[in-house]
Amino acid sequence: MARILIPLPDRDFDITEVAVPWRKLTDAGHDVVFATEESSTRPSGDPLLLTGVVFGQLGAEPEPKAFYEQMIETPAFANPIAWRDISPNSFDGLVLPGGHAPGMRQYLGSSVLQSKVAAFWALGRPVGAICHGVLVLARAEHDGHSVLRDMQTTCLPKYLERVAYYSTAWKLGRYYRTYPAYVEDEVRASLREPESQFQRGPITLATRDSEDDASPAFLVEDRHYLSARWPGDAYAFAQRLVEMISNS
């Protein structure tokens, strides 16, 4: 049994990007440990992804929502460790989920978490990042450079972030724009040769993968690192991460 770390903000993480990996990892017999900024905080996902972002649409699919409801009842979720108390060497794998609502900035911008992530990265053990979670790696530094500097990666594509923002801004303002800069632009800026290292993947706007159909998913794997674009890749992302951990 491996011990896997999933850091989270206090609120607003993506339901699918946390609950699907959690389900896959626990089903494979692994021990998932959650971490928040303070150990006394019980985290919560983005509520709009449970009820529907606009007119009941654009939220999480029914199965990931069911996984989320199961996950939040577990002792591990109710009792996270603090970011400052993370001992990188005590974990066999790391999952960095995303989310775009304002509460994500606590997690994406934490220098404490970035330093812990950089220390874990240096161990060469499996790391998976999806959507905005790739920003944590882009901002985590070793020897003055991002740990992603020489890696192949994907992340939330600019076109997808832009479409989500412009189609909902009339009702939700900047809900889909976590930062003024697009996620893809910041991730590209962390790479040595972004034109050859960054992989956007095929254009997609709605089709998501599932337990039975991985064909819509797009993943980028480079040595011990696995990245994915958005919640629509979550099942394939989680399954491949389980395989990487089992083989490490």
N, C-alpha and C positions, 0 to 999 in steps of 0.2 A: 504493500500500500504506500502510495506517495502522499506527500503533504504539499498542498497547493495553496498559494496565497492569492486572494482577490481583494485588492484595495478598493475602497469606495468613498465617495463624498457622503456627507450627511443626508443629502437629498438629490433627486433629479437624475440619477443614473438611468440608463436605458434598460428597460425591463427585459427585453429579449437577450441583449448582449451579456447580461449577468445570469439570468435564470437558465438559459439553455446550456451554457458551459457548466454551470453548477450541476444541473441534472445529469449531463453526460459524465462528468467527472465522478460524481457520487455513485452513479450506476456502475461505473467501472471499479468501484471499491476504494476510491481515493478520499482522503481527508481534506476538505476544503476549509480554509481559515479566512475569515473576513477581517479587514482592518479599516478603521476610520481614523480621523484626525485625533479624536479622544476616545478612549476605550468605553466611556460611559454612554456613547451615542449609539442608538439603534437606528440604522440608516433606512431610507425609504426611496423607492424609485420615482420616476417622473409620473405624477398622477394623471397627466393628460394622455399618457400612453396606455393607461388602464381604461379610461372612459372614452377616448377618441379625441383627437386633436381638434378637428373641425367637423362639426355635424356628425360626430361619432365615427369619423373616418381617420385614417393615417396613424392609428394606434397599433399596439402589439396585437399579434394574432392570438386566437383563443388558447392554443396549447402553451405558448410561452407565458401567458397570463396565469394559466393554471399552475405551471412550474413555479412562478413567482409566489403564488399563494402558499404553495408547499414550502418553498425556501424560507419565507419570512417566519414560519412557525418553528424552525429548527433552532436548537441551542447555539449553534455556531453563528448564525445570523444575529441572534439576539445579544450575543456577547462578543463583539469584535475586539481585536487587540488595537492598540494605538499605533499610528504610523511610526512614532519615535521608538517604539518597542520592537519593531520588526528586526529579527535576526536573520539576515539573508541566507546564511549557511544552513539554517534549520528547515528550509523549504526546497522541494524538488522541482517546482514549477511555479510560474507567475502568469496570471491572467490580468490584462489591463483593458477593462471594458470602456465603452464610451457613453455618450449622452450629450445633449446639446443645450438643455435648459440652463438657466443662470446658476443653479446650485453646483453645476459641474466645475465651475472656476476654482472652487476650494481645492479640489482634487487635481485638476490639470495644472494649477499654478503653484503647488506646494514644493518648496525647496527641500523640505524634510523628506517628502515622499520621493522626489527625484533622486536624492542622494542614496536612499535605500534601494531604489530601482537600479541605479548605476552599479551599486555594490553587488546586487544579485546578477546583473548582466555579466559582470566580470567572471562569474563562476562558470559560465558556459552552459548553464542548464536551460531547459525549455522556457521560452517566453512567448506568450501570445498576446497580440494587441489588435483591437478591432475599432474601426471608426475613429472617434476623437481620442480613444485610448492611445493611439500612436503618438499623439502630442506629448504624452508623458515621456516617452522614449526620445523624441526629438529634443526635448528640453533637458533630459538627463545627460550629464556630461562626464567624460573621462579624459583627462589630460587636455582640457580646454576645448574639446569638441564633443558634439552629440555622439552618443553610443551608436546611433544609426549611420554615422558618417560614411561607412564603407559597406552598408547593407542594401540589399534589394528590399523594397517595401511597397505597400499600398496604404491607403487610408481613405477616409471619406472624400470622394472626388469633388472637385470644385463645382462641376455642373450640377451634381445632386444637391449640394448645400445651397446653391443659388436658386434652383427650382423650388426647393422646399420653402426657402425664405420668401421669394416673390409671390408664391401662390397662397401664402398665409399671412403676410404682413398686414393686410387690410384688417385682420381680426386680432392677430397675436403680436404685432410689432416685430421685435427682434428675437423672438423666441427661438428661431432656427439659426441665429447668428450669435454663437457663443462669444466670439471675438470679432473685432473689425477685420482682421486678416482671415482669409479662408484657411481651413485646416490644411488643404493640399499645399498651399503656398508656403506655410511654415514648415511642413514636413520636407518639401523639396529644398528649402533653404538650409536644412540641416545636413543634406547629403553632399558628398564630395563631387559627384557627377550626376545631378538630378535627371538629366535627359536619358541616361542609360540605367539608372538605379530605380527610378520611380515607375511603377506600373499602375496605370489607371484602371485597367480592366475594361470589359465591354460596357457599352451604354446600357443602363437599366434604370427604370423609374418606379416600377411597382412589383415586379416578379421576385418573390422570395423563395429561398430554399426551404426544405422541410425534412422531416425524418426519412421520408420515402423518396425524395427527389433532390439530389444535390446539384443538378444541372444548372440552376441559376447562379450558383455561388462562384465567387472568384477569390482565390487565396494566393498569397505569395509566401514561399518558404525559402529561407536562406540560412543554412546551418541550423542553429538552435532557435531560430526566430521565425514565427509565423504571424502574418498580418492579414487582415480582411477589411472590407470597405464599410459595411453598414449592417443593420440587423438582418437584412436579407441574405447574409452569408453565414449566419450564426450556427446553424446545424453542422455544416461542413467544417467550419472553423473549429467547433468544439470536438467533433469526431477526430479530426486530424491532430488536434492538440493532445487528446487522449492517447493516440498512437505514438506521438513523439515522446510523451512522458513514459509510456510503457517500454519504449525502446532505448531510453536514455540510461 
